Amino acid sequence: MHLPESLQDLADSEAVHFLRKPKSIARILEGIFSLIIFSSLLTNGYQNKTESPQLHCVLNSNSVACSFAVGAGFTAFLSCLTFLALDAQESRIASTRFRTAFQLLDFILDVLWAGIWFVGFCFLANQWQHSQPKEFLLGSSSAKAAIAFSFFSIPVWIFQACLAIQDLRNDVPVPYKRSLDEGGVVLTTLSPPSAASPVNMPTGPNSLSYSSSALSPYLTTPKAPRLAMMPDN
């Protein structure tokens, strides 16, 4: 089934416009960096020494360092793909509360990942610094790539957090805005009392008075009581 050319051009233009957004570019860079980190150590991060066939991590033979880089890189890669798909559907989200919650979650995760990669860069660089030179025949390039892209990931995640907080500031809902607007419309439609039907204000704390034009069909002027002379017996 082929789409019409107009619909196909529209879809292509929307996709290109979405991919050109700074948020989308940052997501793609985050995903690429995370992919390089975990794939480089997953493929060549474990090598055997010259005197032993057992595999060891090229980062100071510390399996925790390689496991951390592989696990964090893979999780960050999945997170980037998930949020990139959600960003594509963000314009179709009608609920303001859901959009605000999504942007808040995005900001929290961006800050969290920036901190994780900062700690990861320091940890991996420290382990590589304490590694013995030429201990492994292969794997040094993979370790250097993981360390370098761990460092490059920090400013990208910080930039993504700045974009998220900017979106939060732009989409802050104004409470009771709709009710206030409706109340203003109602107040403007009410006309002031005319001179033909004056409204008497109460003159005492317990006195009530109403307009005579509104109550005239129901109330009549009370008559004074008559005194009758009784005959003397």
Disulfide bonds with the S-S distance in Angstrom:
Cys57-Cys66 1.75
